[in-house]
Amino acid sequence: MAMVKQPYVRLIALQALRLIGSGESIATVGPLVYEKDQFTQFQAVAFLTEVLKKGDPECTTLPGYEKSAGRCLNDWRTWWTTVGRLKYKN
């Protein structure tokens, strides 16, 4: 999905993947925690939290994420860098 140059298209695709909730998309969604767009970051964090059933469930709601965005995002960035990208490869 990182190859899609239009951020809006990437966001819509991410929202669809979140609704589907398939673990097969982890390798695609994981890198999106580094996106510039904050709403895309939120959707990626929410997806990973929901699909992997790890992390703080508060991070899956926009109000909860906004309250703890730094922690939510940093936890998943650390996970992606140290575990996720090695375990879930395209």
C-alpha positions in Angstrom: 0.0 0.0 0.0 3.0 2.3 0.5 3.3 2.3 -3.3 0.0 4.1 -3.6 1.0 7.8 -4.0 -2.3 9.4 -3.1 -2.6 9.6 0.7 -6.4 9.7 0.5 -6.6 6.4 -1.5 -4.1 4.8 1.0 -6.3 5.9 3.9 -9.5 4.5 2.3 -7.8 1.2 1.6 -6.5 1.1 5.2 -10.0 1.7 6.5 -11.3 -1.1 4.4 -8.6 -3.5 5.7 -9.5 -2.5 9.2 -13.1 -3.4 8.6 -12.1 -6.7 7.1 -9.8 -7.3 10.1 -7.6 -10.0 8.5 -4.2 -10.9 9.8 -3.1 -11.4 6.3 -2.8 -7.6 6.0 -0.4 -7.0 8.9 2.6 -6.8 6.6 0.9 -4.1 4.6 -0.5 -2.1 7.5 2.5 -2.2 9.8 4.6 0.3 8.0 1.7 2.8 7.9 2.5 3.7 11.6 5.2 5.8 10.0 2.8 7.7 7.7 2.8 11.5 7.8 -0.9 11.7 8.0 -2.1 11.4 11.7 -5.4 9.9 10.8 -3.7 7.2 8.8 -1.4 6.6 11.8 -4.5 6.2 14.0 -6.1 3.7 11.6 -2.9 1.7 11.4 -2.6 1.6 15.2 -6.3 0.7 15.6 -5.9 -2.1 13.0 -2.9 -3.6 14.7 -4.5 -3.4 18.1 -7.7 -5.0 16.9 -6.2 -7.7 14.7 -3.3 -8.7 17.0 -5.3 -8.3 20.1 -2.4 -6.5 21.7 -1.9 -3.1 23.1 -4.3 -0.7 24.7 -7.9 -1.0 23.5 -8.2 2.8 24.1 -6.0 3.3 21.1 -8.8 1.9 18.8 -11.1 4.9 19.3 -10.3 8.3 18.0 -10.9 10.1 21.4 -8.7 7.5 23.2 -6.0 7.7 20.6 -5.9 11.5 20.7 -5.6 11.3 24.5 -2.7 8.9 24.3 -1.4 9.3 20.7 2.3 9.5 21.5 2.2 6.3 23.6 -0.1 4.4 21.2 2.0 5.3 18.2 5.4 4.8 19.8 4.4 1.4 21.2 3.4 0.1 17.7 6.3 1.8 16.0 8.6 -0.1 18.4 6.8 -3.3 17.9 6.9 -3.0 14.1 10.7 -2.2 14.1 11.7 -4.9 16.6 9.2 -7.7 15.9 6.6 -7.1 13.2 8.6 -6.4 10.1 10.6 -9.5 10.7 7.6 -11.7 11.6 5.2 -10.4 9.0 6.9 -10.0 5.6 5.2 -9.4 2.3 
